[in-house]
Amino acid sequence: MRRFGLHAKLTVAISGLIVVFAAVFAWYFPRRQEQAAIKALETRARGLVTAMSYQSSAAISFEQPDDATSYFKSLRSDADLRYVVILDKKRSVFARYHAKKKGVKNEHELREAFAGTRVQGDLLHAGVVLKDKGKVIGTLIAGFSRQSISRARSESQ
């Protein structure tokens, strides 16, 4: 049986290190990039629903769903925004907006009021409780598409 020389041992060692580095770059960094993008989308979603809540609180307090809907339509340039729904305190829909017919398919699933963010399927849902003079008057829920994150991840690989 033949023993490997110093040159062959060094070649195998360096090749092994190259494979390890390639695996880290191919697996670890894209996952970290995706996690950072999801966190950024969550932060943006929370900020946007908080900003929308001030306008929506006034609309629900004065019972003017058309004002809320027209305000939501002004946000149509946001590529990730898919829908906005305002539920009154009885959990019925007060106002809604669906971006480009790509809204939520099962709106009845949104009747559960929540605050914060959660992922369900291809959408990131962000909700905030609407208050007027300290009383809860409804809930605003918005859905944001996660497709841009998936698309950017696949393009970066």
TORTORZA-799407 format. One record per residue (C-alpha): residue number from 1; residue in one letter; x negated, z, y. Coordinates in steps of 0.05 Angstrom, whole numbers. Each point is the difference from the previous one (the first is absolute). Example, Ala and Ser with C-alpha at 12.3 -4.5 7.8 and 13.67 -1.06 7.14 Angstrom:
! residues 2
{nr: 1, rest: a, px: -246, pz: 156, py: -90}
{nr: 2, rest: s, px: -27, pz: -13, py: 69}
END
This chain:
! residues 157
{nr: 1, rest: m, px: 0, pz: 0, py: 0}
{nr: 2, rest: r, px: -26, pz: -19, py: 68}
{nr: 3, rest: r, px: -5, pz: 49, py: 58}
{nr: 4, rest: f, px: 21, pz: -20, py: 69}
{nr: 5, rest: g, px: -54, pz: -6, py: 52}
{nr: 6, rest: l, px: -1, pz: 31, py: 69}
{nr: 7, rest: h, px: 27, pz: -63, py: 32}
{nr: 8, rest: a, px: 61, pz: -2, py: -46}
{nr: 9, rest: k, px: 14, pz: 74, py: 11}
{nr: 10, rest: l, px: -2, pz: -8, py: 75}
{nr: 11, rest: t, px: 44, pz: -61, py: -3}
{nr: 12, rest: v, px: 53, pz: 37, py: -41}
{nr: 13, rest: a, px: -3, pz: 61, py: 47}
{nr: 14, rest: i, px: 7, pz: -40, py: 63}
{nr: 15, rest: s, px: 55, pz: -43, py: -31}
{nr: 16, rest: g, px: 37, pz: 64, py: -18}
{nr: 17, rest: l, px: -4, pz: 25, py: 71}
{nr: 18, rest: i, px: 25, pz: -66, py: 27}
{nr: 19, rest: v, px: 60, pz: 3, py: -47}
{nr: 20, rest: v, px: 16, pz: 72, py: 23}
{nr: 21, rest: f, px: -4, pz: -20, py: 73}
{nr: 22, rest: a, px: 44, pz: -62, py: -12}
{nr: 23, rest: a, px: 51, pz: 43, py: -36}
{nr: 24, rest: v, px: 2, pz: 49, py: 59}
{nr: 25, rest: f, px: 9, pz: -56, py: 50}
{nr: 26, rest: a, px: 53, pz: -35, py: -42}
{nr: 27, rest: w, px: 41, pz: 62, py: -17}
{nr: 28, rest: y, px: -13, pz: 60, py: 45}
{nr: 29, rest: f, px: -4, pz: -31, py: 69}
{nr: 30, rest: p, px: 62, pz: -44, py: -5}
{nr: 31, rest: r, px: 40, pz: 60, py: -24}
{nr: 32, rest: r, px: -26, pz: 42, py: 59}
{nr: 33, rest: q, px: 18, pz: -57, py: 47}
{nr: 34, rest: e, px: 70, pz: -2, py: -28}
{nr: 35, rest: q, px: 8, pz: 75, py: 7}
{nr: 36, rest: a, px: -23, pz: -2, py: 72}
{nr: 37, rest: a, px: 48, pz: -58, py: 15}
{nr: 38, rest: i, px: 59, pz: 39, py: -31}
{nr: 39, rest: k, px: -19, pz: 62, py: 41}
{nr: 40, rest: a, px: -3, pz: -43, py: 63}
{nr: 41, rest: l, px: 68, pz: -30, py: -15}
{nr: 42, rest: e, px: 29, pz: 70, py: -11}
{nr: 43, rest: t, px: -29, pz: 23, py: 66}
{nr: 44, rest: r, px: 28, pz: -60, py: 37}
{nr: 45, rest: a, px: 68, pz: 7, py: -35}
{nr: 46, rest: r, px: 5, pz: 74, py: 20}
{nr: 47, rest: g, px: -19, pz: -17, py: 72}
{nr: 48, rest: l, px: 50, pz: -57, py: 4}
{nr: 49, rest: v, px: 59, pz: 39, py: -29}
{nr: 50, rest: t, px: -16, pz: 58, py: 46}
{nr: 51, rest: a, px: 2, pz: -47, py: 60}
{nr: 52, rest: m, px: 64, pz: -32, py: -26}
{nr: 53, rest: s, px: 32, pz: 68, py: -9}
{nr: 54, rest: y, px: 3, pz: 14, py: 74}
{nr: 55, rest: q, px: 38, pz: -64, py: 14}
{nr: 56, rest: s, px: 43, pz: 10, py: -62}
{nr: 57, rest: s, px: 18, pz: 71, py: 18}
{nr: 58, rest: a, px: 29, pz: -23, py: 66}
{nr: 59, rest: a, px: 39, pz: -56, py: -34}
{nr: 60, rest: i, px: 30, pz: 45, py: -53}
{nr: 61, rest: s, px: 16, pz: 55, py: 51}
{nr: 62, rest: f, px: 38, pz: -49, py: 44}
{nr: 63, rest: e, px: 29, pz: -37, py: -61}
{nr: 64, rest: q, px: -30, pz: -68, py: 18}
{nr: 65, rest: p, px: -25, pz: -33, py: -64}
{nr: 66, rest: d, px: -8, pz: -67, py: 36}
{nr: 67, rest: d, px: -54, pz: 30, py: 45}
{nr: 68, rest: a, px: -38, pz: 25, py: -60}
{nr: 69, rest: t, px: 6, pz: -67, py: -36}
{nr: 70, rest: s, px: -24, pz: -39, py: 61}
{nr: 71, rest: y, px: -59, pz: 48, py: 7}
{nr: 72, rest: f, px: -18, pz: -11, py: -73}
{nr: 73, rest: k, px: 3, pz: -76, py: 9}
{nr: 74, rest: s, px: -52, pz: 7, py: 55}
{nr: 75, rest: l, px: -48, pz: 23, py: -54}
{nr: 76, rest: r, px: 6, pz: -64, py: -41}
{nr: 77, rest: s, px: -72, pz: -19, py: 17}
{nr: 78, rest: d, px: -25, pz: 55, py: -47}
{nr: 79, rest: a, px: -17, pz: -40, py: -63}
{nr: 80, rest: d, px: 5, pz: 60, py: -47}
{nr: 81, rest: l, px: 67, pz: 28, py: 25}
{nr: 82, rest: r, px: 54, pz: -19, py: -50}
{nr: 83, rest: y, px: 59, pz: 43, py: 20}
{nr: 84, rest: v, px: 24, pz: 58, py: 43}
{nr: 85, rest: v, px: 62, pz: 41, py: -17}
{nr: 86, rest: i, px: 30, pz: 57, py: 40}
{nr: 87, rest: l, px: 43, pz: 47, py: -41}
{nr: 88, rest: d, px: 46, pz: 47, py: 37}
{nr: 89, rest: k, px: 7, pz: 73, py: -23}
{nr: 90, rest: k, px: 54, pz: -21, py: -50}
{nr: 91, rest: r, px: -52, pz: -48, py: -32}
{nr: 92, rest: s, px: 39, pz: -62, py: 19}
{nr: 93, rest: v, px: -36, pz: -59, py: 32}
{nr: 94, rest: f, px: 3, pz: 4, py: 76}
{nr: 95, rest: a, px: -45, pz: -60, py: 15}
{nr: 96, rest: r, px: -45, pz: -46, py: -40}
{nr: 97, rest: y, px: -50, pz: -55, py: 9}
{nr: 98, rest: h, px: -28, pz: -45, py: -55}
{nr: 99, rest: a, px: -60, pz: -43, py: 18}
{nr: 100, rest: k, px: 6, pz: -73, py: -21}
{nr: 101, rest: k, px: 49, pz: 15, py: -56}
{nr: 102, rest: k, px: -56, pz: 40, py: -35}
{nr: 103, rest: g, px: 32, pz: 68, py: 6}
{nr: 104, rest: v, px: 12, pz: 51, py: -53}
{nr: 105, rest: k, px: 42, pz: -26, py: -58}
{nr: 106, rest: n, px: 34, pz: 65, py: -18}
{nr: 107, rest: e, px: 17, pz: 33, py: 66}
{nr: 108, rest: h, px: 42, pz: 52, py: -36}
{nr: 109, rest: e, px: -65, pz: 29, py: -28}
{nr: 110, rest: l, px: -19, pz: 20, py: 71}
{nr: 111, rest: r, px: 58, pz: 48, py: 9}
{nr: 112, rest: e, px: -47, pz: 57, py: -17}
{nr: 113, rest: a, px: -27, pz: 25, py: 67}
{nr: 114, rest: f, px: -74, pz: 16, py: 1}
{nr: 115, rest: a, px: -56, pz: 9, py: 50}
{nr: 116, rest: g, px: -69, pz: -27, py: -12}
{nr: 117, rest: t, px: -22, pz: -59, py: -42}
{nr: 118, rest: r, px: 8, pz: -21, py: -72}
{nr: 119, rest: v, px: -16, pz: -62, py: -40}
{nr: 120, rest: q, px: 54, pz: -34, py: -41}
{nr: 121, rest: g, px: -16, pz: -67, py: -31}
{nr: 122, rest: d, px: -29, pz: -48, py: 51}
{nr: 123, rest: l, px: 23, pz: 40, py: 60}
{nr: 124, rest: l, px: -27, pz: 60, py: 37}
{nr: 125, rest: h, px: 60, pz: 39, py: 26}
{nr: 126, rest: a, px: -8, pz: 44, py: 62}
{nr: 127, rest: g, px: 54, pz: 47, py: 23}
{nr: 128, rest: v, px: 11, pz: 48, py: 57}
{nr: 129, rest: v, px: 57, pz: 48, py: 14}
{nr: 130, rest: l, px: 36, pz: -15, py: 65}
{nr: 131, rest: k, px: 17, pz: 60, py: 44}
{nr: 132, rest: d, px: 38, pz: 10, py: 65}
{nr: 133, rest: k, px: -5, pz: 67, py: 35}
{nr: 134, rest: g, px: -27, pz: 31, py: -63}
{nr: 135, rest: k, px: 56, pz: -24, py: -45}
{nr: 136, rest: v, px: -11, pz: -51, py: -55}
{nr: 137, rest: i, px: 40, pz: -62, py: 15}
{nr: 138, rest: g, px: -27, pz: -49, py: -51}
{nr: 139, rest: t, px: -60, pz: -31, py: -34}
{nr: 140, rest: l, px: -40, pz: -62, py: 16}
{nr: 141, rest: i, px: -32, pz: -35, py: -60}
{nr: 142, rest: a, px: -45, pz: -61, py: 6}
{nr: 143, rest: g, px: -31, pz: -42, py: -55}
{nr: 144, rest: f, px: -67, pz: -33, py: 5}
{nr: 145, rest: s, px: -27, pz: -53, py: -47}
{nr: 146, rest: r, px: -64, pz: 14, py: -38}
{nr: 147, rest: q, px: -11, pz: -73, py: -16}
{nr: 148, rest: s, px: -51, pz: -9, py: 55}
{nr: 149, rest: i, px: -43, pz: 54, py: -32}
{nr: 150, rest: s, px: 5, pz: -33, py: -69}
{nr: 151, rest: r, px: -15, pz: -68, py: 30}
{nr: 152, rest: a, px: -60, pz: 25, py: 38}
{nr: 153, rest: r, px: -27, pz: 35, py: -62}
{nr: 154, rest: s, px: 6, pz: -62, py: -43}
{nr: 155, rest: e, px: -34, pz: -42, py: 54}
{nr: 156, rest: s, px: -58, pz: 48, py: 6}
{nr: 157, rest: q, px: -17, pz: -4, py: -74}
END
